[in-house]
Amino acid sequence: MANESNPQKSGGSNIWPWALAVGLLAGFLIGREMGPRGSGAAGAEHADKTGDSGKAAGSEAAAPAKVFKTENDFPAGWMKSADLAGVAGINFDGISDAGKTAAMQALNERDCECGCGMGHIAGCAKKDPNCPRSPKIAKQVVEMAKQGKTLTAMLTYIDGENPKKGTPSAAAEPAPGPKKVEIPAHSPRKGVKNAKVTIVEFSDFQCPFCGRVIPTVKEFMDKYSKDVELVFVNQPLPFHEHAKDAAKAFLAAHKQNKAWELHDKMFTNQQALTVADLEKYAKEVGINVPKWKKDIDDPATDKLLAADQALASAVGANGTPTFFINGRELSGAQPLPAFQTMIDEEIKKADALLKSGTKPDQLYAKLMANNIAAAPAAAAPSAPSAPAGPVKIDIGKAPIKGPSSAKVTIVAFSDFQCPFCSRAVPTLKQVEDTYKNKIRIAFKQLPLPFHDKAQLAAEASLAAHEQGKFWEYHDKLFANQQALDRPALEKYAQDIGLNMAKFNAALDSGKFKQQVADDAKLGGSIGATGTPTFFVNGRALVGAQPFDKFKEMIDQELK
């Protein structure tokens, strides 16, 4: 169970700063942005932090070999400010040419160390605006340029925020343990039946890291062709706009035994995954397109996709790609040796079981069970405890979807900048699709004080609610968590067709600050001290829980 804690606590002005410090420390120790689990960057941990961070006092960044006077002097292959303008909300307006040159040199001097292999930070930010590291660093460096900071100061900031792989981290997280991964009957598979090693891959066709690992997957499938079976499970991430359509296209293609052909086409063309593109690829691989389109629109395909996502949530595959090798987790676009090591170990275990009499069709279950049993127990991170019993919640002016006659009301206390809240979004969508008019969902604001963009995002969402478009705006914010500054909030408002004069007036006047404060106060009074916290007919459910947890409580309430 993962969630973010609110360090604010009532009971005296001297307590709050200490509580905030504790909350920030908890953010380092518990929370993380999606490195290996977010968009599949191998081996990088991303703690959720606030404010400037860098090296210790007195520490300086390594000086560059040459300081460039203008961007025109940059070496071939370096990006310039014009290349980054507009990417993930980056804005160079008002910065001198010297400031632009310093900022871009800093972003070109340092490689992104998230594990993406894209090279310098500027390039990673441009190619993958959803990277949890590079766009954030780039925006801060540009802000430093606006403040007149030196190149050395920028490099010092980057080195503190972007440690090289292998650098010890105070926020290091224990390695995930083995899981019981029940393979869905509808999942496409390739390789040998009753294999010694079963690899379940949770993937997203629009995720750049998933695309990057494809050659590695082909290598180990070729190398271990007699011993390995690969299973593909869809996990389209909510901030990839074409990923869900691609996943449904893949499932529909599987009904014609063309899943893997379409799989290869889509990963070869990740930058072009519109509906028209998908139809083009379907024709190219010989799919019966009318039948395929009918299967895509069939509600049964939505249910299959929901089942995939439920499984992903249940085993903690919240980022892509995530692999389970006989139940042992391997996150991110890892190199071939990482797979080989685990596969070789599993083959030895399988050979021993076969020799002792285990039947081939029982291998996967037996190996997985043994791996789970052999794993050392890991202490779970602490999280706010749920209230002891049901509580009564005044929904008040909260945005609501679902009929007032619904038998079950779910009240969500959430923060638009909280990564765990975004992970709960697809789960709530699955709840809606499953229970339809039997439930209604209310949204309460709980922007945590160490999220510097959360307060304004909360107010902006209520400004959208004033114009009857809260949920459209809600989806925009959670799909773009790395860009929640004022210009970005205005852009999303324009995207969904809000009256901009009215929207900006609401933000400028602070019209909804009190409502946000009232929501947060209510949350604190009933035990919602972290995000996300849900109340199902008043019964608390804390953290980004899997669908099954919601289902269990909802079914109880419906009875």
C-alpha positions as CSV (number, residue, x, y, z in Angstrom):
1,M,0.0,0.0,0.0
2,A,1.6,3.3,-1.1
3,N,0.4,6.7,-0.3
4,E,1.8,10.1,0.6
5,S,1.5,11.5,4.1
6,N,0.3,15.0,5.1
7,P,2.8,16.3,7.6
8,Q,0.5,19.1,8.8
9,K,-0.9,18.5,12.2
10,S,-3.2,20.5,14.5
11,G,-2.3,21.5,17.9
12,G,0.1,24.5,18.0
13,S,2.2,26.6,15.8
14,N,5.5,25.0,17.0
15,I,4.5,21.5,15.9
16,W,3.8,22.2,12.2
17,P,7.4,22.8,11.1
18,W,8.6,19.6,12.7
19,A,5.6,17.7,11.2
20,L,6.5,19.1,7.8
21,A,10.1,18.0,8.2
22,V,8.9,14.5,9.2
23,G,6.6,14.4,6.2
24,L,9.4,15.5,3.9
25,L,11.6,12.7,5.3
26,A,8.8,10.3,4.8
27,G,8.6,11.5,1.2
28,F,12.3,10.5,0.7
29,L,11.9,7.1,2.5
30,I,8.5,6.0,1.2
31,G,7.4,8.0,-1.9
32,R,9.1,7.7,-5.3
33,E,8.3,8.9,-8.7
34,M,8.0,6.2,-11.3
35,G,11.6,5.3,-12.2
36,P,11.7,1.6,-13.0
37,R,8.0,1.4,-12.3
38,G,6.9,4.6,-13.8
39,S,8.0,4.6,-17.4
40,G,10.4,1.8,-17.1
41,A,13.8,3.5,-16.5
42,A,16.0,0.8,-15.2
43,G,17.4,1.0,-11.7
44,A,16.6,4.7,-10.9
45,E,14.9,5.8,-7.7
46,H,13.0,9.1,-7.7
47,A,12.0,10.5,-4.3
48,D,9.3,13.1,-4.2
49,K,10.8,16.3,-2.9
50,T,10.2,20.0,-2.6
51,G,12.4,23.1,-3.0
52,D,16.0,23.2,-4.2
53,S,18.3,20.4,-3.7
54,G,22.0,20.0,-4.5
55,K,25.3,19.1,-3.1
56,A,26.3,19.9,0.4
57,A,27.3,23.4,1.3
58,G,30.7,24.2,-0.1
59,S,30.5,21.5,-2.7
60,E,30.9,22.5,-6.4
61,A,30.1,20.9,-9.6
62,A,32.9,19.7,-11.9
63,A,33.8,22.6,-14.2
64,P,33.1,22.1,-17.9
65,A,36.0,21.9,-20.3
66,K,34.7,24.9,-22.1
67,V,32.2,27.7,-21.3
68,F,30.3,28.7,-24.5
69,K,29.4,32.3,-25.1
70,T,26.5,31.6,-27.5
71,E,24.4,28.7,-28.5
72,N,25.8,29.0,-32.0
73,D,29.1,27.7,-30.6
74,F,27.6,24.5,-29.3
75,P,29.1,21.2,-30.6
76,A,27.2,19.2,-33.2
77,G,24.4,17.2,-31.6
78,W,23.7,19.6,-28.7
79,M,20.2,21.0,-28.4
80,K,19.4,24.7,-28.2
81,S,16.8,26.6,-26.3
82,A,14.5,26.7,-29.4
83,D,14.4,22.9,-29.3
84,L,13.1,22.8,-25.7
85,A,10.7,25.7,-25.8
86,G,7.3,24.5,-25.0
87,V,8.4,21.0,-24.0
88,A,6.7,20.0,-20.7
89,G,5.9,23.6,-20.0
90,I,9.5,24.9,-20.4
91,N,9.5,28.7,-21.2
92,F,12.5,30.8,-22.1
93,D,10.6,34.1,-22.3
94,G,12.4,37.0,-20.7
95,I,15.8,35.2,-20.5
96,S,18.8,36.8,-22.0
97,D,20.9,35.1,-24.7
98,A,23.6,34.5,-22.2
99,G,21.1,32.9,-19.7
100,K,19.8,30.6,-22.4
101,T,23.3,29.6,-23.4
102,A,24.2,28.8,-19.8
103,A,21.0,26.8,-19.2
104,M,21.3,24.8,-22.4
105,Q,25.0,24.1,-21.8
106,A,24.2,22.7,-18.4
107,L,21.4,20.5,-19.8
108,N,23.7,19.3,-22.6
109,E,26.7,18.8,-20.3
110,R,25.0,16.3,-18.1
111,D,23.4,12.9,-19.1
112,C,20.1,11.8,-17.8
113,E,20.8,9.1,-15.2
114,C,17.3,7.7,-15.1
115,G,18.5,4.6,-17.0
116,C,16.9,5.6,-20.3
117,G,20.1,5.7,-22.3
118,M,19.0,8.8,-24.2
119,G,22.1,10.8,-23.4
120,H,22.0,14.4,-22.2
121,I,19.2,15.8,-20.1
122,A,18.0,18.1,-22.8
123,G,17.6,15.2,-25.3
124,C,15.7,13.1,-22.8
125,A,13.4,15.9,-21.9
126,K,12.6,16.5,-25.6
127,K,12.2,12.8,-26.5
128,D,10.3,11.7,-23.4
129,P,8.4,14.6,-21.7
130,N,6.9,11.9,-19.3
131,C,10.3,11.1,-17.9
132,P,10.1,11.7,-14.1
133,R,13.6,13.3,-14.1
134,S,14.7,15.3,-17.1
135,P,11.7,17.6,-17.7
136,K,11.7,18.5,-14.0
137,I,15.4,19.3,-14.0
138,A,15.2,21.2,-17.3
139,K,12.4,23.4,-15.9
140,Q,14.3,24.2,-12.8
141,V,17.5,25.0,-14.7
142,V,15.6,27.4,-16.9
143,E,14.1,29.0,-13.8
144,M,17.6,29.4,-12.4
145,A,18.6,31.1,-15.7
146,K,15.7,33.6,-15.1
147,Q,17.1,34.3,-11.7
148,G,20.6,35.0,-13.2
149,K,22.3,31.9,-11.7
150,T,25.7,30.8,-12.9
151,L,26.5,27.8,-15.0
152,T,28.3,26.3,-12.0
153,A,25.2,26.7,-9.9
154,M,23.1,25.0,-12.5
155,L,25.5,22.1,-12.8
156,T,25.7,21.8,-9.0
157,Y,21.9,21.6,-8.9
158,I,21.8,19.0,-11.6
159,D,24.4,16.8,-9.9
160,G,22.5,16.8,-6.7
161,E,19.2,16.0,-8.4
162,N,20.6,13.6,-10.9
163,P,23.1,11.3,-9.3
164,K,24.9,8.8,-11.5
165,K,23.9,5.2,-11.4
166,G,25.7,3.5,-8.5
167,T,25.7,6.6,-6.3
168,P,24.4,5.6,-2.9
169,S,21.0,7.0,-2.1
170,A,19.4,7.7,1.2
171,A,16.1,7.0,-0.4
172,A,17.0,3.6,-1.7
173,E,14.1,1.2,-1.7
174,P,14.3,-2.5,-1.0
175,A,14.2,-4.7,-4.1
176,P,10.6,-5.9,-4.8
177,G,10.0,-9.5,-3.8
178,P,8.5,-12.4,-5.8
179,K,4.8,-12.4,-6.5
180,K,2.2,-14.9,-7.4
181,V,1.3,-13.9,-11.0
182,E,-1.8,-15.8,-12.2
183,I,-1.7,-15.8,-16.0
184,P,-4.9,-14.6,-17.7
185,A,-6.3,-17.1,-20.1
186,H,-6.7,-14.4,-22.8
187,S,-3.0,-13.3,-22.7
188,P,-0.9,-13.8,-25.8
189,R,2.0,-16.1,-25.3
190,K,5.0,-17.3,-27.3
191,G,7.7,-19.8,-26.7
192,V,7.5,-23.4,-25.4
193,K,4.5,-24.8,-23.5
194,N,5.1,-25.8,-19.9
195,A,8.4,-23.9,-20.0
196,K,11.1,-24.1,-17.4
197,V,10.9,-20.3,-17.2
198,T,7.7,-18.3,-17.6
199,I,8.2,-14.6,-18.1
200,V,5.2,-12.3,-17.7
201,E,5.7,-8.9,-19.2
202,F,3.5,-5.9,-18.2
203,S,3.9,-3.4,-21.0
204,D,2.6,-0.2,-22.6
205,F,2.8,0.2,-26.4
206,Q,3.5,4.0,-26.1
207,C,6.1,3.7,-23.3
208,P,9.6,4.5,-24.7
209,F,11.3,2.1,-22.2
210,C,9.0,-0.7,-23.3
211,G,10.1,-0.1,-26.9
212,R,13.7,0.0,-25.8
213,V,13.6,-3.4,-24.2
214,I,12.2,-5.2,-27.3
215,P,15.6,-6.1,-28.8
216,T,16.6,-7.6,-25.4
217,V,13.5,-9.6,-25.2
218,K,14.1,-11.0,-28.7
219,E,17.7,-11.9,-27.7
220,F,16.7,-13.9,-24.6
221,M,13.8,-15.6,-26.4
222,D,16.2,-16.7,-29.2
223,K,18.9,-17.8,-26.7
224,Y,16.6,-19.8,-24.5
225,S,14.1,-20.9,-27.2
226,K,13.7,-24.4,-25.6
227,D,13.3,-23.2,-22.1
228,V,11.3,-19.9,-22.0
229,E,7.7,-18.8,-22.5
230,L,6.8,-15.1,-22.7
231,V,3.4,-13.8,-21.7
232,F,2.2,-10.3,-22.6
233,V,-0.1,-8.4,-20.2
234,N,-1.4,-4.9,-21.1
235,Q,-0.7,-2.1,-18.7
236,P,-1.5,1.2,-20.6
237,L,-0.4,4.1,-18.4
238,P,-3.0,6.9,-18.0
239,F,-0.6,9.6,-19.3
240,H,0.0,7.9,-22.6
241,E,-3.0,9.0,-24.7
242,H,-2.8,6.3,-27.4
243,A,-1.8,3.4,-25.1
244,K,-5.2,2.1,-24.3
245,D,-6.3,2.1,-28.0
246,A,-3.1,0.2,-28.8
247,A,-3.8,-2.3,-26.1
248,K,-7.3,-3.0,-27.3
249,A,-6.0,-3.3,-30.9
250,F,-3.5,-5.9,-29.6
251,L,-6.2,-7.9,-27.8
252,A,-8.4,-7.8,-30.9
253,A,-5.5,-8.9,-33.1
254,H,-5.0,-11.9,-30.8
255,K,-8.4,-13.2,-31.7
256,Q,-7.1,-13.6,-35.2
257,N,-3.7,-15.0,-34.0
258,K,-2.0,-11.9,-35.2
259,A,-1.1,-10.3,-31.8
260,W,2.6,-10.6,-32.1
261,E,2.7,-9.3,-35.6
262,L,0.8,-6.2,-34.6
263,H,2.9,-6.0,-31.4
264,D,6.0,-5.6,-33.5
265,K,4.5,-3.0,-35.8
266,M,3.3,-0.9,-32.9
267,F,6.6,-0.9,-31.1
268,T,8.4,-0.1,-34.4
269,N,6.1,2.9,-34.8
270,Q,5.6,4.2,-31.2
271,Q,5.4,7.8,-32.4
272,A,2.4,7.0,-34.6
273,L,-0.3,5.2,-32.7
274,T,-3.5,7.0,-33.7
275,V,-6.6,5.0,-34.6
276,A,-5.8,5.5,-38.3
277,D,-2.2,4.3,-37.7
278,L,-3.4,1.2,-36.0
279,E,-5.8,0.3,-38.8
280,K,-2.9,0.8,-41.3
281,Y,-0.7,-1.6,-39.3
282,A,-3.5,-4.1,-39.1
283,K,-3.9,-4.2,-42.8
284,E,-0.1,-4.6,-43.3
285,V,0.0,-7.7,-41.1
286,G,-3.0,-9.3,-42.8
287,I,-5.7,-8.8,-40.2
288,N,-9.3,-9.0,-41.2
289,V,-9.9,-5.3,-40.4
290,P,-13.8,-5.2,-40.2
291,K,-13.8,-8.1,-37.7
292,W,-10.8,-6.6,-35.9
293,K,-12.6,-3.2,-35.5
294,K,-15.7,-5.0,-34.3
295,D,-13.7,-6.8,-31.7
296,I,-12.1,-3.6,-30.6
297,D,-15.5,-2.0,-30.0
298,D,-16.8,-5.1,-28.2
299,P,-17.3,-4.5,-24.5
300,A,-15.8,-7.9,-23.9
301,T,-12.4,-6.4,-25.0
302,D,-12.7,-3.6,-22.4
303,K,-13.3,-6.3,-19.8
304,L,-10.2,-8.2,-20.9
305,L,-8.1,-5.0,-20.7
306,A,-9.6,-4.2,-17.3
307,A,-8.6,-7.7,-16.1
308,D,-5.0,-7.1,-17.3
309,Q,-4.8,-3.8,-15.4
310,A,-6.3,-5.3,-12.3
311,L,-3.6,-8.0,-12.4
312,A,-1.0,-5.4,-12.9
313,S,-2.2,-3.5,-9.9
314,A,-2.5,-6.6,-7.8
315,V,1.1,-7.6,-8.3
316,G,2.5,-4.0,-8.1
317,A,3.3,-3.6,-11.8
318,N,2.4,0.1,-11.7
319,G,5.1,1.1,-14.2
320,T,6.3,-0.3,-17.5
321,P,8.0,-2.5,-18.5
322,T,7.8,-4.8,-15.5
323,F,8.7,-8.5,-15.9
324,F,8.0,-11.4,-13.5
325,I,10.4,-14.3,-14.1
326,N,8.8,-17.3,-12.4
327,G,7.3,-14.7,-10.1
328,R,10.6,-12.8,-9.5
329,E,10.3,-9.2,-10.4
330,L,12.6,-7.4,-12.8
331,S,11.6,-3.7,-13.4
332,G,12.6,-1.5,-16.3
333,A,14.4,-1.7,-19.6
334,Q,17.2,-3.9,-18.1
335,P,20.1,-5.2,-20.2
336,L,20.4,-8.8,-21.4
337,P,22.7,-9.9,-18.5
338,A,20.1,-9.0,-15.9
339,F,17.6,-11.3,-17.6
340,Q,20.2,-14.1,-18.3
341,T,21.2,-14.2,-14.6
342,M,17.7,-14.8,-13.5
343,I,16.8,-17.2,-16.3
344,D,19.8,-19.3,-15.7
345,E,19.0,-19.6,-12.0
346,E,15.4,-20.6,-12.8
347,I,16.4,-23.2,-15.3
348,K,18.6,-24.9,-12.6
349,K,15.7,-24.9,-10.2
350,A,13.4,-26.3,-12.9
351,D,15.8,-29.1,-13.7
352,A,16.0,-30.1,-10.1
353,L,12.2,-30.1,-9.7
354,L,11.8,-32.2,-12.9
355,K,14.4,-34.6,-11.7
356,S,12.5,-35.0,-8.4
357,G,9.3,-35.9,-10.2
358,T,7.5,-32.5,-10.7
359,K,5.3,-32.7,-13.8
360,P,6.1,-30.1,-16.5
361,D,2.6,-28.6,-16.3
362,Q,3.1,-27.9,-12.6
363,L,6.5,-26.3,-13.0
364,Y,5.4,-22.7,-13.1
365,A,3.2,-22.8,-10.0
366,K,5.8,-24.8,-8.1
367,L,8.7,-22.5,-9.0
368,M,6.8,-19.4,-8.3
369,A,5.6,-20.7,-4.9
370,N,9.2,-21.7,-4.0
371,N,10.5,-18.3,-5.0
372,I,7.9,-16.6,-2.8
373,A,8.7,-18.9,0.1
374,A,12.5,-18.3,-0.2
375,A,12.2,-14.5,-0.3
376,P,13.3,-12.7,2.9
377,A,10.5,-10.9,4.7
378,A,10.6,-7.1,4.0
379,A,9.3,-4.5,6.3
380,A,6.5,-2.6,4.7
381,P,6.8,1.2,4.7
382,S,4.6,2.8,7.3
383,A,1.6,4.7,6.2
384,P,-1.2,6.6,8.0
385,S,-3.6,4.2,9.6
386,A,-7.2,4.2,8.6
387,P,-9.9,5.4,11.1
388,A,-11.2,2.6,13.3
389,G,-14.8,2.7,12.0
390,P,-17.1,4.4,9.4
391,V,-17.2,8.1,9.4
392,K,-19.9,10.5,8.2
393,I,-18.7,12.9,5.5
394,D,-20.4,16.0,4.3
395,I,-19.9,16.0,0.6
396,G,-20.8,19.7,0.4
397,K,-19.7,21.4,-2.9
398,A,-17.4,18.5,-4.0
399,P,-17.4,17.5,-7.6
400,I,-19.5,14.3,-8.0
401,K,-20.1,11.8,-10.7
402,G,-22.7,9.1,-10.5
403,P,-26.4,9.2,-9.5
404,S,-27.6,10.5,-6.2
405,S,-29.6,7.3,-5.9
406,A,-26.4,5.2,-5.8
407,K,-26.1,2.7,-3.0
408,V,-22.4,3.3,-2.5
409,T,-20.6,6.7,-2.3
410,I,-16.8,6.8,-2.6
411,V,-15.2,10.0,-1.3
412,A,-11.7,10.5,-2.6
413,F,-9.2,12.8,-0.8
414,S,-6.5,13.4,-3.4
415,D,-3.6,15.6,-4.5
416,F,-3.0,16.3,-8.2
417,Q,0.8,16.2,-7.8
418,C,0.9,13.0,-5.8
419,P,2.2,10.1,-7.9
420,F,0.3,7.5,-5.8
421,C,-3.0,9.4,-6.5
422,S,-2.4,9.1,-10.3
423,R,-1.8,5.4,-9.9
424,A,-5.3,5.1,-8.4
425,V,-7.0,6.8,-11.4
426,P,-7.3,3.8,-13.6
427,T,-8.4,1.7,-10.7
428,L,-11.3,4.1,-10.0
429,K,-12.2,4.0,-13.7
430,Q,-12.4,0.2,-13.4
431,V,-14.7,0.6,-10.4
432,E,-16.9,3.0,-12.4
433,D,-17.0,0.6,-15.4
434,T,-17.8,-2.4,-13.2
435,Y,-20.5,-0.9,-11.0
436,K,-21.9,1.9,-13.2
437,N,-25.0,3.4,-11.5
438,K,-24.5,1.6,-8.3
439,I,-21.8,4.0,-7.2
440,R,-21.0,7.7,-7.2
441,I,-17.6,9.3,-6.6
442,A,-17.0,12.6,-4.9
443,F,-13.6,14.3,-5.0
444,K,-12.2,16.2,-2.0
445,Q,-9.0,18.3,-2.2
446,L,-6.0,17.4,-0.1
447,P,-3.0,19.2,-1.5
448,L,0.0,18.2,0.5
449,P,2.3,21.1,1.7
450,F,5.4,19.6,0.2
451,H,3.9,19.5,-3.3
452,D,4.6,23.0,-4.6
453,K,2.1,22.9,-7.5
454,A,-0.7,21.0,-5.7
455,Q,-2.5,23.9,-4.2
456,L,-2.9,25.9,-7.4
457,A,-3.9,22.8,-9.3
458,A,-6.6,22.1,-6.7
459,E,-8.0,25.6,-7.1
460,A,-7.8,25.3,-10.9
461,S,-9.8,22.0,-10.8
462,L,-12.5,23.8,-8.8
463,A,-12.5,26.7,-11.3
464,A,-13.1,24.0,-14.0
465,H,-15.9,22.5,-11.8
466,E,-17.5,26.0,-11.7
467,Q,-17.9,25.6,-15.5
468,G,-19.1,22.0,-15.3
469,K,-15.9,20.4,-16.5
470,F,-14.2,19.2,-13.4
471,W,-13.7,15.5,-14.4
472,E,-12.3,16.4,-17.9
473,Y,-9.9,18.8,-16.1
474,H,-9.1,16.1,-13.4
475,D,-8.0,13.7,-16.2
476,K,-5.9,16.4,-17.8
477,L,-4.0,17.1,-14.5
478,F,-3.4,13.5,-13.7
479,A,-2.2,12.8,-17.2
480,N,0.3,15.7,-16.9
481,Q,1.6,15.6,-13.4
482,Q,5.1,16.8,-14.4
483,A,3.7,20.1,-15.7
484,L,1.3,21.8,-13.2
485,D,2.6,25.4,-13.3
486,R,0.3,28.2,-14.1
487,P,0.9,28.3,-17.9
488,A,0.3,24.5,-18.0
489,L,-3.0,24.9,-16.0
490,E,-4.2,27.5,-18.4
491,K,-3.3,25.4,-21.4
492,Y,-5.3,22.4,-20.1
493,A,-8.2,24.8,-19.4
494,Q,-8.1,25.9,-23.1
495,D,-7.8,22.3,-24.2
496,I,-11.1,21.4,-22.7
497,G,-12.9,24.6,-23.8
498,L,-13.2,26.6,-20.6
499,N,-14.1,30.3,-20.6
500,M,-10.5,31.5,-20.0
501,A,-11.4,34.9,-18.7
502,K,-13.6,33.3,-16.0
503,F,-11.0,30.6,-15.3
504,N,-8.1,33.1,-14.8
505,A,-10.2,35.4,-12.7
506,A,-11.0,32.6,-10.3
507,L,-7.3,31.8,-10.0
508,D,-6.2,35.4,-9.7
509,S,-8.7,36.1,-7.0
510,G,-8.1,33.0,-5.0
511,K,-11.8,32.3,-5.2
512,F,-11.5,28.6,-4.3
513,K,-8.7,28.8,-1.7
514,Q,-11.2,28.5,1.1
515,Q,-13.0,25.5,-0.3
516,V,-9.6,23.7,-0.7
517,A,-8.7,24.6,2.9
518,D,-12.1,23.3,4.1
519,D,-11.6,20.0,2.3
520,A,-8.2,19.6,3.8
521,K,-9.5,20.4,7.2
522,L,-12.3,17.9,6.8
523,G,-9.8,15.3,5.7
524,G,-7.7,15.8,8.8
525,S,-10.7,15.6,11.1
526,I,-11.7,12.2,9.8
527,G,-8.3,10.6,9.5
528,A,-7.4,11.4,5.9
529,T,-3.8,12.4,6.6
530,G,-2.3,11.2,3.4
531,T,-3.1,10.8,-0.2
532,P,-4.9,9.1,-1.7
533,T,-7.4,8.2,1.0
534,F,-10.9,6.9,0.0
535,F,-14.0,6.5,2.1
536,V,-16.4,3.8,0.8
537,N,-19.7,4.6,2.5
538,G,-17.6,6.1,5.2
539,R,-15.2,3.2,5.5
540,A,-11.6,4.2,4.9
541,L,-9.3,2.7,2.3
542,V,-5.9,4.2,2.4
543,G,-3.4,4.3,-0.5
544,A,-3.3,3.3,-4.1
545,Q,-5.1,0.0,-3.5
546,P,-5.8,-2.6,-6.2
547,F,-9.3,-3.0,-7.7
548,D,-9.9,-6.1,-5.6
549,K,-9.7,-4.1,-2.4
550,F,-12.4,-1.7,-3.7
551,K,-14.5,-4.5,-4.9
552,E,-14.5,-6.3,-1.6
553,M,-15.7,-3.2,0.2
554,I,-18.2,-2.2,-2.4
555,D,-19.7,-5.7,-2.6
556,Q,-20.1,-5.6,1.2
557,E,-21.9,-2.3,1.1
558,L,-24.2,-3.4,-1.7
559,K,-25.3,-6.4,0.4
